Amino acid sequence: MWHEYINALSIEEVTRILAEKQERARIVAGGTDLILELERGVRKGVDTLIDVSRIPKLNQITIDEDDVIHLGALVTHNDCAASKLIRARAYPLARAAWEVGAPQIRNRGTIAGNLITASPANDTITPLMALGAKVTLVSAKKTRVVPLKKFYTGVRKTVMQADEMLVEISFPALTKTQRGTFIKLALRRAQAISLVNAAIILDLKSDTVKSASITLGAVTPIITHATKAEKFLAGKKLNDKNIAAAAELAVKSAKPIDDLRSSASYRREMVRVITLRGLTAIRDGKEQSGMPKKPILLVSGHNTTHGQSIAGSFPTSAIETTINGKKYTFTSGHDKTLLRLLREEGMLTGTKEGCAEGECGACTVFLDGQAVMSCLVPAPRAHGAKIITVEGLADNNTLNPVQQKFIEHGAVQCGYCIPGFIMSGAKLLEEKPNPTQHEIEQAITGNLCRCTGYYKIVKAIEAASRDSD
C-alpha cells in the first residue's frame, strides 16, 4: 500500500518531508480512515507515510486564560469522550466523539484526522463547526489559522495544501449560560455512519434564547449551519411552539443529498425530528441523557511509547517490537497492516481477519495498553511498541479468566470472532474489574458475532468479573 514509512520525531521533520514529497506523502496518526482510503484507491499516488503518533505534546487537551480550548493533532475520540474539560465545557464534542465507531476505533482515530478526511458524515465536524472552531496549519514556509467554516470546499475536499500539517484545533469553551448537545441518527446504535446528525448550542437567559448555533451533518456535501432556525430562535422563549417552528426552519436550511444510505426526503424529515429532539432536551435539562458518566475506553495503564523518540524509516530499518513479552525483529512486512504482520510474519494466527475494515473486531489486539483494530494499524507502528495478542492472554498454562468462562458458558461458537471478543472482555476487566451489563455491552460494541445472539458472551464476561473479585 505504501513504499516508505517514516516515524517522525518533530513537526519540523514532518513539514520538511511534506515540502519535499508533496502529494506523494501522507501523514498518519490513527490511520483508521487513511488505511481504508489507500486500500480503496481514494488517495492515489501516495508512496510515503509519515507517522506522527509519537511526536511529544500533540496529544494534549488544554484551556488557556482566554477560555479557549486547544486540542493537539493526536487527541483521539476516546480522549475527548473521557476528558472532564471537554465534557464540562464542550459537551457536544464529547458526545459526538463517543458516538464514533467503537472503543477500538476511538482509541486510534484522532479528531484532527476526522476533520481532514472531510466526509460530511464525520461526526466531530458538526459540533466543532457549532463551537466556532479553527484549525492551525503548519508548513515549512508558514503557519496559518483557518476557521473551520472556511476549511471545506466539498466532499473530501479542504483548503489544506500538500505541504501542510494540521497541528491544532481550537475553539471557545462554552460559557456558564451556554448549553448544547449532539444528536446522531444512524442505522444501529454503534459502529454506524450518520444518516443525519446535528449539534445545537444555545446561549440562554432563563427560558429565553439569546443566541443559537445549529449545525447539520451528513445532510449536504459539507457541514452547514441552519441559519434560518438560528436567527428565529434569537430572543425567543424555548417553548414547544418555538421549538417546533425552529425545527421546521432547520429543514429549510438543509438541501439533503440522496445516497445509498438514505433518501433526501427521509433526511429532510429527520433534520426536523433531531432538531426538535435536541432543542427539547436542552430545554428540559436532559441533553446529556444516555451519555455514560465514565465511558468504557478499553485502555489500561499508560501509553508507554507516546512522546518517546522512536525513530525509524522502513524498509531501511527492521521493525523491532515486543509481542506477548517476546522480542521480535521483522525485516519484511513494512508495507502491510499490523494484522497481516502478526499473521504472516509473526505466525500468530489467533488474531483473525474478518472485515479488514475495522467493523467486526475479530482482529482486536492490545497496542501499548490500548485495544485496537489491528487491520487499521500500519505494521511499522509496531516498532518499539508492546503488543498483546490472544496467544499472550494465558499465564503459562492457566487461561485468562475470560477465556475460561467462554468455555464454561458455551460462548465459543464457530470460534472465528471469539479471539476479538475475548480480547475486548479481558481489557474491560483490566479497566473496570466489576463492570455492569451495560458496560460489558459498551466494551463489545466493536465486536460482531454472526452465529447467534450475544447472551452467552455477555454472561461469560460477567462470570469472569465475579471470579476476579
HELIX and SHEET records of a PDB file:
HELIX    1   1 ILE A   11  LYS A   21  1                                  11    
HELIX    2   2 GLN A   22  ARG A   24  5                                   3    
HELIX    3   3 LEU A   34  ARG A   40  1                                   7    
HELIX    4   4 HIS A   77  ALA A   82  1                                   6    
HELIX    5   5 LYS A   84  ARG A   89  1                                   6    
HELIX    6   6 TYR A   91  GLU A   99  1                                   9    
HELIX    7   7 PRO A  103  ARG A  108  1                                   6    
HELIX    8   8 ILE A  111  THR A  117  1                                   7    
HELIX    9   9 ILE A  125  ALA A  130  1                                   6    
HELIX   10  10 LEU A  148  LYS A  150  5                                   3    
HELIX   11  11 THR A  227  LEU A  233  1                                   7    
HELIX   12  12 ASP A  240  SER A  253  1                                  14    
HELIX   13  13 ALA A  264  ARG A  283  1                                  20    
HELIX   14  14 LEU A  338  ARG A  340  1                                   3    
HELIX   15  15 LEU A  341  GLU A  345  3                                   5    
HELIX   16  16 SER A  374  LEU A  376  5                                   3    
HELIX   17  17 ALA A  379  ALA A  382  5                                   4    
HELIX   18  18 VAL A  390  GLY A  392  5                                   3    
HELIX   19  19 PRO A  401  GLU A  408  1                                   8    
HELIX   20  20 ILE A  418  GLU A  431  1                                  14    
HELIX   21  21 GLN A  437  ALA A  443  1                                   7    
HELIX   22  22 TYR A  455  ASP A  467  1                                  13    
SHEET    1   A 4 ALA A  25  VAL A  28  0                                        
SHEET    2   A 4 THR A  48  ASP A  51  1                                        
SHEET    3   A 4 GLU A   4  ASN A   7  1                                        
SHEET    4   A 4 GLY A 312  PHE A 314 -1                                        
SHEET    1   B 5 ILE A  61  ILE A  63  0                                        
SHEET    2   B 5 VAL A  68  GLY A  72 -1                                        
SHEET    3   B 5 MET A 165  PRO A 172 -1                                        
SHEET    4   B 5 LYS A 134  VAL A 138 -1                                        
SHEET    5   B 5 THR A 143  PRO A 147 -1                                        
SHEET    1   C 2 TYR A 152  GLY A 154  0                                        
SHEET    2   C 2 LYS A 157  THR A 158 -1                                        
SHEET    1   D 4 GLN A 178  LEU A 185  0                                        
SHEET    2   D 4 VAL A 196  LYS A 205 -1                                        
SHEET    3   D 4 THR A 208  GLY A 217 -1                                        
SHEET    4   D 4 THR A 224  HIS A 225 -1                                        
SHEET    1   E 5 LYS A 326  PHE A 330  0                                        
SHEET    2   E 5 ILE A 319  ILE A 323 -1                                        
SHEET    3   E 5 LYS A 386  ILE A 388  1                                        
SHEET    4   E 5 THR A 364  LEU A 367 -1                                        
SHEET    5   E 5 GLN A 370  MET A 373 -1                                        
END                                                                             
